[in-house]
């Protein structure tokens, strides 16, 4: 009915080979609108979308991933959009590298990357895709914290004998804590509570445990939370104890946590950010460049970024992605031959 009414309103023309001007105009306008409706906007087409596989949502490393995502968006003027995925741990992150596609980025200690590339232990499936893992940049190290209540008269590791220490089921901190108790001769005397780390702070506050071990980068959110609710101490390692662990020595500065007014010597494990060789060079370049350009600003709000520097690149354990290597060469940063 609508066509008929429009046609009735049009003047009668003698040349029937030509369409009425109004109808032609409407037709062209409709085609133009259709093109606009289906064509992607310039901004949408320019976006690079990245999946960033991190850690449990309650961990400091998940918070870091969110900060990296925000920094990428800001530093690239929205050209890089990072979606953070929760993970059950670094082993899962590395295993997924064997089957993921697209712009997959993940975090892991370099030691796991080495095991995957050599097909050892939990990576005995020896997927050839592990050989495609490429390094991008370093992030804050996993830092061991042994947190105890101040009212339990625990001033050294030896004083943990007969005490309850929660270790965080399935975490790196749990395996490290158990190993350290063995190395320090305390395996038979310390009661290790193997439950989820999320239970640590409430249990410490209500006195169900004497302390807990965690491996979050400092300042660790769960340690800050514990210090806000109860007076705490951090156990200090001797040089001999650090040597026994065969881990990297790290000093947590005095004042990092409320009530802890002295430097605390502990151990750490480097952590890197990785991707796959299938990711295009420009994407890897932009990710790496944006991270380092935004790091100083991130450190203003989150102190754990302050200790990150290109010096840590030597620990990464896998060749740099060509895009990342391009950035470091442009920036004049010295790169170990093994990473090139």
N, C-alpha and C positions, 0 to 999 in steps of 0.2 A: 504494500500500500504506500509505503514511503517513496518508492521509486516513481510510482504513478503520479503522486502529487508533485514531486519535483519536476517530472517531465511535463506535466500539464502547465506548469508555470513558465516554462521556457518558450521563447518566441519561435514561431514556425519559420524555418529557413528553406530556401529553394535548393541550396547545395547540400544534399543529404550525405555526401561523401565526407563532409567535415563534421566533427563532433562539436557540440555546443561548448563554448569557451568555459562556462561554469563547471560543466562536468569534467572537462580536461583538467581544470585547476584542482578540483576536488581529488581527482585520481592521482595527480602528481603529489599533492599534499599528503595523501594517505600513504603513498610509497615512501615519502621522506620520513614520516613518523615511524613507519615500520622499520626502516633502516636504523633510526636512532634507538628504537626499542631493543633491537637484537645486538647492536654493536657494543662491545665492552668499552667502558670509560677508559681514558688514558691512564688515570691513576690506578684502576684495577689491573690493567694490563702490565703496569710497571712494577707491581708488587712481587716480591720474592718471598714465598712462604716456606718456612723452615720448621721442622719438628725437632724439639730439644728434649731428649730423654734424660731425666735427671735422677731423682731419688724419692724416698717416701715424703709425703706432703708435710710431715711433722719435722723433717730434718732441716738443718741449716743449708744443705746443698739444694734443696727445693727452693728455699728463699733466694739463694744465689741465682738459680735458674730464672726465677721471676724477674730479678733485678737485671740479668743479662738481656732478657726479652724486652724489658722496658728501655734499656740503654740502646739496643739495636734499633728499635722503632724511632727513638728520639734522634740518635746519631745519624740515621739514614733518611730522616725526614719522611718516615713512613714507607720507605721503599722495601725494607725488610720487616716482615711480620713473623714473629717466633711464637709458636704454640708449645707450651711446656707440658710434657707428659710425665705423670707420676711413675715411679719405678719401685720395684722391690729391692733394688740394689745394683751394684756395678756389674755383677755377673750377668744379670738379665740384660743390661744395656749392651754388653759386648755380644752376647748370644744373638740378640736381635739384629746386630750388624750383619749377620750372615744371611738374613732373609728380608731385610728392609730395602725399600727403594725410595726414590725421591730425595729431597734434601733432608736426610737423616743426620742429626748431630747428637752426640751423647757424651757423658762424662764417665771417667773410669780412672782408677790408679794405673799408672804405666805397667806395673807388674802383671796385671791381668791381660793387658794388651800383648805383652811378651809371651804369656802362656797360651793365649789364643793363636798367635801367629806360629807358634811351635807345636800346637795341637796337644798340649799337656793338660793333665789333671781334669778339671771340669769342662775343658774344651777338647776332649779326646775325639769328638766327632770330626775334628780336623777339616772343617769346611774350608774350601779354597777361598771363600769370600772374606775370611779373616785376613788374608793377605792384602785385601783392598782397603783396610783401615788406614786412614791418614790423619796426621796430627794437625791441629789448628793453633791452640794456645793453652796456657796453663791457668788454673784457677787455685784458690786457697787450698792448702794441704789439709788432709785429715789429721787432726791433732788430738792425741789421747788426753783425756781429762779423767782423773780419779777424784771424785767429789765425795766428801764425807761431812757429816754433821760435826759442828765444833764442840758439841757437848758430849761426844763419845770418846774423848781422850785418844784420838788417833792422830799421831803426828808424823808417822812414817809408814812405809809399806809393812814393816814388821808388826806394827800395831794392828794390822787387819786380821791377825790370827784370832779366830773365834768370832769374827764379825760377819754380818750379812752384806754382801756386795751384789747389787743388781747389775747385770751386764748387757741386757738388751738382746733378746732372742733373734738370731739370724743376722746380726749386724757385724760389720767389720770390727767395731769396738768390742763386741763380745768375744770374738776369736782372739783378738789381741790381748784382752784382759786375762783370759784363761791361759794364754801362752806366757804372759808375764808372771802370773802366780806360780806357774811351773818353774820358770827361770829363776825366780826369786826365792824358791824353796818354800812356798806357801800353799801349794796345791792341796795338801791334806788338811790344812787348818782354816782356810777361808771358805765360807759358805757362799758359793756363787748362785745367785738367783737368776735363772734363765727364763725371763718373761719379756714381753714387749717393752721397749724403752719408754713408751708413752706412760707407763705406770711408775716410772722412776721418781719423778718429782712429787706426786701425791704420797707415794710410799715413804719418801725421805721426810716429808713434812710431818706425817702422822707417826713417825718413829717405827714403821714396820721394817725398815732397813737401816743400816748404818751408813751406807754410801752407794754410789753407782759409778759405773764407767761408761764414758761416751766418747765417740771419736769425731764429733762435729768440729768444724773449723772455728777458731776463736774470733770474737766472743760467741760462744755457742748459746742459742736461745734457751735451751733447757737448763743450762747452768745458770744463766741470768734469772730465769724463772725460779729456780731453787733458791738462789741467793736473796730473792725478794721475799721469800716466805720463811726462811730459817737461816740461822748463822751457819756458814759453811767454811770448809778449808779445801784446798787442792793439795794433793800429795806431790812432793818434790822428788825427782829421781836423782840419784847420785851418778857421777860419770861412769862408774862401774856398771850400774843398772842399765844405763843407756846403751853401753857397749854390748851387754848381753842380748838386748833386743835386736841388734843389728838394724835398727831403724835410724832415721835422721833426727839429730838433736834439734829441739825447738824450745825457745824460751817465751813463755806467756808473760808479758810485762805486768809489773805491779799495778794495781788499780784497774785491771781489765774487768774484774768482778768485784762487787761490793764486799768489803770485809777481807779481801785478799790483797794485802798491802806489800807483798814481797814478790820478786820475780819467781816464777815457777818453771823449773826445767822438766821437760817431758819429751815425748817422741812424736814424730809426724811421718806421714806417708804422702808423697806428691800425688796430685790429681791433675789430669789433663782433660781437654775437650777435643773430641775426635769427630771425624766424618768419614765418608767413603770416597774412593777415587772417582766414582761415577758422578759425583756432584761437580757441576761445571766450575771452571776456573774463576770466573767473575764472582760467583756466589761465595766461594771460599775466600777470595780476596776481600770482598766487602765485609764478610763476617769478622775476619781477622782484623782488618783495619779499623772497623767501627768499635770492636771490643777495646783495643788499646787506646783509641782516642777518647773513649768514654770512661776508662778505668779510674782516672783521677777524680772525676766527678762522682762516680759510684763510691769511692773511698771516703768522700766527705760525709756521706750518709751512713755508710756501712764499713767500719774500720777493717773488716777482714780482707778487703781488697787492697789495703795499703801494703801488705807484704808480698804482693804478686809482682814479679818483674820478669823481663825476658831471660834473666839468668836461669830461670827454671826450665827453659825449653830443652836443655840437655837431658832432662829426665823423661821426656815424653815416650820414648821407646818405639816409635813408628815414624816412617818418613813423613815429612811435611807434605800437605797437599800443595800442588804447584801454585795454586792461588795464594795460599798462606806464605809460601816461600817468596813469591813475588813481592808481597808486602814487606817482609822482613828485609829483603835485599834493598828495596826502595828506601826503607827507614834506616839503613846502615847498621842493622843488628847482626852481630856475628852468629852464624849458625854452625853447629857441629856437622862435620862431614857426614856422619851416620844418618842425619835427618834430611839430607839433601837428595 
